[in-house]
Amino acid sequence: MLTPLKPEMLSQAGLAERAKRFRTVASSFHRNAELLLAGSAFSFEIDDEALARAFGEWRRNFDELRDQVETDRRDLLIFAGGLMLKELFQHHPIEIKHRGVAVLHKTFPEAMTGWPEGYVHASYCFSVVAAVIEQEGLAALQPAANAEERQFWSSFRENVQEDARTAIGFFDLLCGLTPNWELPLQRRVPAVG
């Protein structure tokens, strides 16, 4: 459920470069929300100006940070996803409203129904990163075993409301990695072994 956009993203050649363009981010963010929330009891509105601010901050921060630490390509892509997730939480580009009527045409994870904004943001970042990783022939990215657990999402929500930078660490957890909680804006050096 977390990656509804991934199949569509995989069909786009040169996705890693395309993902650095606001036009791609805007259209794919809208499409991910449509796919994820279709048939649910939720409607949504996207503020494209807030999304543009999130993208601009992500691009500026990523360009500043990407050359600071030597790391492998897969880790860099996951870091980029976590950084984008942080910016989405800081700029709030989507407003999700409950329609007041259950229109469930399929089963939705409790995590999504409990915190739809957080789930939509994480789903978008995870879908794009997973697609780029697969397109580049790197080790596939799968959601961590606890990716649909209520406790994970409750902790995620509580922490990100206090400090949006924790979104980077929670994205690492979602990707099955160990986060750097002390310095979330520092990329990890992959374990040697």
C-alpha positions, 0 to 999 in steps of 0.5 A: 500500500505504501508505494502506489506511485512506484509502477508509474514512476518506473516507466519514466526514463531518467527518473533520478534527474527528472525528480530534481525538477519541480514539474515532475515533483508536482505532478507525481505528488498529485498522482500519488495522493490520487492513487493512495486515497482513491476509494477512501473516506478522504478528500484532499487539496494540494497547495502547489505554492507550499509544495514549491517551497518544500521542493525549493528548500529540499533542492537547496539543502540537498545540494549543500549536503550531498557532497559532505560525506562519502557514501554509496548511491543507494544511501544517498537516494534514501537520504534525499527521500528523508530530506524531502519528507522533512520539507513536506512536513515543514511546508504542509502542502496537502490538506486531507479532509474526512468526507464524513462518509465511509466510501471504502472500496478497498482495505486501507492500512490503519496507519493511513486512516490514523494520520493520512497526511503523514502517510501520504507524505511518506508514501510519496517519498518512499515510492519515488526513492524505491523507483529510482533505486530499482531503475538504477539497478541497486538493491531493491528497497522494501518497507520495513516490517513495522511499516504498517504498525500503528505504534510506528506511525504514532511515534513518527507523528509525535516526533515530527510534530516536535521537530520536522528533522526527525522525519529523516530518521523515521524515513530511514526506519521505514527503509529498514536502516538505522537512523542518525538521531543525533545529527539527522542532517548528516548522511550515514556512512554505510556499514562495512562488512 
